[in-house]
Amino acid sequence: KPGTPFEKLPKDWVCPGCGAAKDQFKPVEE
């Protein structure tokens, strides 16, 4: 659901755009 914090997504979540698993993402420093 839009607006859900990344850390609240389930462990088995995958990116709907590219299919990447949640553990493939890294935090971005601003």
mmCIF file of the N, C-alpha and C atoms, coordinates in Angstrom:
data_MODEL
# 
_entry.id   MODEL 
# 
loop_
_atom_site.group_PDB 
_atom_site.id 
_atom_site.type_symbol 
_atom_site.label_atom_id 
_atom_site.label_alt_id 
_atom_site.label_comp_id 
_atom_site.label_asym_id 
_atom_site.label_entity_id 
_atom_site.label_seq_id 
_atom_site.pdbx_PDB_ins_code 
_atom_site.Cartn_x 
_atom_site.Cartn_y 
_atom_site.Cartn_z 
_atom_site.occupancy 
_atom_site.B_iso_or_equiv 
_atom_site.pdbx_formal_charge 
_atom_site.auth_seq_id 
_atom_site.auth_comp_id 
_atom_site.auth_asym_id 
_atom_site.auth_atom_id 
_atom_site.pdbx_PDB_model_num 
ATOM 1  N N  . LYS A 1 1  ? 0.849  -1.179  0.000   1.00 0.00 ? 1  LYS A N  1 
ATOM 2  C CA . LYS A 1 1  ? 0.000  0.000   0.000   1.00 0.00 ? 1  LYS A CA 1 
ATOM 3  C C  . LYS A 1 1  ? 0.892  1.238   0.000   1.00 0.00 ? 1  LYS A C  1 
ATOM 4  N N  . PRO A 1 2  ? 0.586  2.251   -0.791  1.00 0.00 ? 2  PRO A N  1 
ATOM 5  C CA . PRO A 1 2  ? 1.400  3.468   -0.828  1.00 0.00 ? 2  PRO A CA 1 
ATOM 6  C C  . PRO A 1 2  ? 1.512  4.113   0.553   1.00 0.00 ? 2  PRO A C  1 
ATOM 7  N N  . GLY A 1 3  ? 2.697  4.626   0.850   1.00 0.00 ? 3  GLY A N  1 
ATOM 8  C CA . GLY A 1 3  ? 2.926  5.297   2.120   1.00 0.00 ? 3  GLY A CA 1 
ATOM 9  C C  . GLY A 1 3  ? 3.416  4.382   3.227   1.00 0.00 ? 3  GLY A C  1 
ATOM 10 N N  . THR A 1 4  ? 3.503  3.073   2.967   1.00 0.00 ? 4  THR A N  1 
ATOM 11 C CA . THR A 1 4  ? 4.003  2.134   3.972   1.00 0.00 ? 4  THR A CA 1 
ATOM 12 C C  . THR A 1 4  ? 5.510  2.312   4.110   1.00 0.00 ? 4  THR A C  1 
ATOM 13 N N  . PRO A 1 5  ? 6.011  2.507   5.344   1.00 0.00 ? 5  PRO A N  1 
ATOM 14 C CA . PRO A 1 5  ? 7.467  2.618   5.518   1.00 0.00 ? 5  PRO A CA 1 
ATOM 15 C C  . PRO A 1 5  ? 8.164  1.331   5.052   1.00 0.00 ? 5  PRO A C  1 
ATOM 16 N N  . PHE A 1 6  ? 9.329  1.470   4.442   1.00 0.00 ? 6  PHE A N  1 
ATOM 17 C CA . PHE A 1 6  ? 10.061 0.322   3.897   1.00 0.00 ? 6  PHE A CA 1 
ATOM 18 C C  . PHE A 1 6  ? 10.273 -0.763  4.946   1.00 0.00 ? 6  PHE A C  1 
ATOM 19 N N  . GLU A 1 7  ? 10.638 -0.362  6.178   1.00 0.00 ? 7  GLU A N  1 
ATOM 20 C CA . GLU A 1 7  ? 10.915 -1.352  7.223   1.00 0.00 ? 7  GLU A CA 1 
ATOM 21 C C  . GLU A 1 7  ? 9.669  -2.114  7.663   1.00 0.00 ? 7  GLU A C  1 
ATOM 22 N N  . LYS A 1 8  ? 8.490  -1.642  7.301   1.00 0.00 ? 8  LYS A N  1 
ATOM 23 C CA . LYS A 1 8  ? 7.237  -2.323  7.663   1.00 0.00 ? 8  LYS A CA 1 
ATOM 24 C C  . LYS A 1 8  ? 6.789  -3.327  6.597   1.00 0.00 ? 8  LYS A C  1 
ATOM 25 N N  . LEU A 1 9  ? 7.464  -3.351  5.449   1.00 0.00 ? 9  LEU A N  1 
ATOM 26 C CA . LEU A 1 9  ? 7.107  -4.310  4.409   1.00 0.00 ? 9  LEU A CA 1 
ATOM 27 C C  . LEU A 1 9  ? 7.478  -5.721  4.862   1.00 0.00 ? 9  LEU A C  1 
ATOM 28 N N  . PRO A 1 10 ? 6.711  -6.740  4.455   1.00 0.00 ? 10 PRO A N  1 
ATOM 29 C CA . PRO A 1 10 ? 7.048  -8.113  4.847   1.00 0.00 ? 10 PRO A CA 1 
ATOM 30 C C  . PRO A 1 10 ? 8.385  -8.556  4.248   1.00 0.00 ? 10 PRO A C  1 
ATOM 31 N N  . LYS A 1 11 ? 9.029  -9.533  4.895   1.00 0.00 ? 11 LYS A N  1 
ATOM 32 C CA . LYS A 1 11 ? 10.343 -10.010 4.434   1.00 0.00 ? 11 LYS A CA 1 
ATOM 33 C C  . LYS A 1 11 ? 10.291 -10.574 3.020   1.00 0.00 ? 11 LYS A C  1 
ATOM 34 N N  . ASP A 1 12 ? 9.143  -11.114 2.614   1.00 0.00 ? 12 ASP A N  1 
ATOM 35 C CA . ASP A 1 12 ? 9.038  -11.712 1.284   1.00 0.00 ? 12 ASP A CA 1 
ATOM 36 C C  . ASP A 1 12 ? 8.553  -10.722 0.220   1.00 0.00 ? 12 ASP A C  1 
ATOM 37 N N  . TRP A 1 13 ? 8.522  -9.420  0.558   1.00 0.00 ? 13 TRP A N  1 
ATOM 38 C CA . TRP A 1 13 ? 8.120  -8.382  -0.402  1.00 0.00 ? 13 TRP A CA 1 
ATOM 39 C C  . TRP A 1 13 ? 9.111  -8.334  -1.550  1.00 0.00 ? 13 TRP A C  1 
ATOM 40 N N  . VAL A 1 14 ? 8.605  -8.114  -2.751  1.00 0.00 ? 14 VAL A N  1 
ATOM 41 C CA . VAL A 1 14 ? 9.459  -7.883  -3.922  1.00 0.00 ? 14 VAL A CA 1 
ATOM 42 C C  . VAL A 1 14 ? 8.988  -6.618  -4.621  1.00 0.00 ? 14 VAL A C  1 
ATOM 43 N N  . CYS A 1 15 ? 9.903  -5.918  -5.256  1.00 0.00 ? 15 CYS A N  1 
ATOM 44 C CA . CYS A 1 15 ? 9.590  -4.693  -5.980  1.00 0.00 ? 15 CYS A CA 1 
ATOM 45 C C  . CYS A 1 15 ? 8.616  -5.007  -7.114  1.00 0.00 ? 15 CYS A C  1 
ATOM 46 N N  . PRO A 1 16 ? 7.469  -4.318  -7.168  1.00 0.00 ? 16 PRO A N  1 
ATOM 47 C CA . PRO A 1 16 ? 6.522  -4.590  -8.252  1.00 0.00 ? 16 PRO A CA 1 
ATOM 48 C C  . PRO A 1 16 ? 7.043  -4.134  -9.618  1.00 0.00 ? 16 PRO A C  1 
ATOM 49 N N  . GLY A 1 17 ? 8.026  -3.240  -9.638  1.00 0.00 ? 17 GLY A N  1 
ATOM 50 C CA . GLY A 1 17 ? 8.561  -2.743  -10.903 1.00 0.00 ? 17 GLY A CA 1 
ATOM 51 C C  . GLY A 1 17 ? 9.614  -3.644  -11.518 1.00 0.00 ? 17 GLY A C  1 
ATOM 52 N N  . CYS A 1 18 ? 10.502 -4.195  -10.669 1.00 0.00 ? 18 CYS A N  1 
ATOM 53 C CA . CYS A 1 18 ? 11.617 -4.983  -11.220 1.00 0.00 ? 18 CYS A CA 1 
ATOM 54 C C  . CYS A 1 18 ? 11.741 -6.381  -10.625 1.00 0.00 ? 18 CYS A C  1 
ATOM 55 N N  . GLY A 1 19 ? 10.971 -6.679  -9.570  1.00 0.00 ? 19 GLY A N  1 
ATOM 56 C CA . GLY A 1 19 ? 11.005 -8.008  -8.980  1.00 0.00 ? 19 GLY A CA 1 
ATOM 57 C C  . GLY A 1 19 ? 12.156 -8.242  -8.020  1.00 0.00 ? 19 GLY A C  1 
ATOM 58 N N  . ALA A 1 20 ? 12.908 -7.184  -7.668  1.00 0.00 ? 20 ALA A N  1 
ATOM 59 C CA . ALA A 1 20 ? 14.033 -7.337  -6.745  1.00 0.00 ? 20 ALA A CA 1 
ATOM 60 C C  . ALA A 1 20 ? 13.522 -7.616  -5.333  1.00 0.00 ? 20 ALA A C  1 
ATOM 61 N N  . ALA A 1 21 ? 14.211 -8.501  -4.633  1.00 0.00 ? 21 ALA A N  1 
ATOM 62 C CA . ALA A 1 21 ? 13.850 -8.826  -3.257  1.00 0.00 ? 21 ALA A CA 1 
ATOM 63 C C  . ALA A 1 21 ? 14.189 -7.664  -2.331  1.00 0.00 ? 21 ALA A C  1 
ATOM 64 N N  . LYS A 1 22 ? 13.490 -7.602  -1.199  1.00 0.00 ? 22 LYS A N  1 
ATOM 65 C CA . LYS A 1 22 ? 13.687 -6.512  -0.236  1.00 0.00 ? 22 LYS A CA 1 
ATOM 66 C C  . LYS A 1 22 ? 15.150 -6.408  0.208   1.00 0.00 ? 22 LYS A C  1 
ATOM 67 N N  . ASP A 1 23 ? 15.836 -7.541  0.358   1.00 0.00 ? 23 ASP A N  1 
ATOM 68 C CA . ASP A 1 23 ? 17.227 -7.507  0.839   1.00 0.00 ? 23 ASP A CA 1 
ATOM 69 C C  . ASP A 1 23 ? 18.214 -6.981  -0.209  1.00 0.00 ? 23 ASP A C  1 
ATOM 70 N N  . GLN A 1 24 ? 17.745 -6.697  -1.424  1.00 0.00 ? 24 GLN A N  1 
ATOM 71 C CA . GLN A 1 24 ? 18.608 -6.129  -2.463  1.00 0.00 ? 24 GLN A CA 1 
ATOM 72 C C  . GLN A 1 24 ? 18.680 -4.606  -2.391  1.00 0.00 ? 24 GLN A C  1 
ATOM 73 N N  . PHE A 1 25 ? 17.839 -3.996  -1.552  1.00 0.00 ? 25 PHE A N  1 
ATOM 74 C CA . PHE A 1 25 ? 17.795 -2.542  -1.435  1.00 0.00 ? 25 PHE A CA 1 
ATOM 75 C C  . PHE A 1 25 ? 18.731 -2.058  -0.341  1.00 0.00 ? 25 PHE A C  1 
ATOM 76 N N  . LYS A 1 26 ? 19.291 -0.873  -0.527  1.00 0.00 ? 26 LYS A N  1 
ATOM 77 C CA . LYS A 1 26 ? 20.179 -0.257  0.461   1.00 0.00 ? 26 LYS A CA 1 
ATOM 78 C C  . LYS A 1 26 ? 19.683 1.156   0.728   1.00 0.00 ? 26 LYS A C  1 
ATOM 79 N N  . PRO A 1 27 ? 19.866 1.661   1.958   1.00 0.00 ? 27 PRO A N  1 
ATOM 80 C CA . PRO A 1 27 ? 19.436 3.034   2.247   1.00 0.00 ? 27 PRO A CA 1 
ATOM 81 C C  . PRO A 1 27 ? 20.226 4.054   1.421   1.00 0.00 ? 27 PRO A C  1 
ATOM 82 N N  . VAL A 1 28 ? 19.565 5.126   1.059   1.00 0.00 ? 28 VAL A N  1 
ATOM 83 C CA . VAL A 1 28 ? 20.191 6.204   0.297   1.00 0.00 ? 28 VAL A CA 1 
ATOM 84 C C  . VAL A 1 28 ? 20.477 7.356   1.249   1.00 0.00 ? 28 VAL A C  1 
ATOM 85 N N  . GLU A 1 29 ? 21.712 7.822   1.249   1.00 0.00 ? 29 GLU A N  1 
ATOM 86 C CA . GLU A 1 29 ? 22.090 8.961   2.086   1.00 0.00 ? 29 GLU A CA 1 
ATOM 87 C C  . GLU A 1 29 ? 21.783 10.237  1.318   1.00 0.00 ? 29 GLU A C  1 
ATOM 88 N N  . GLU A 1 30 ? 21.112 11.174  1.962   1.00 0.00 ? 30 GLU A N  1 
ATOM 89 C CA . GLU A 1 30 ? 20.769 12.432  1.286   1.00 0.00 ? 30 GLU A CA 1 
ATOM 90 C C  . GLU A 1 30 ? 21.791 13.497  1.558   1.00 0.00 ? 30 GLU A C  1 
# 
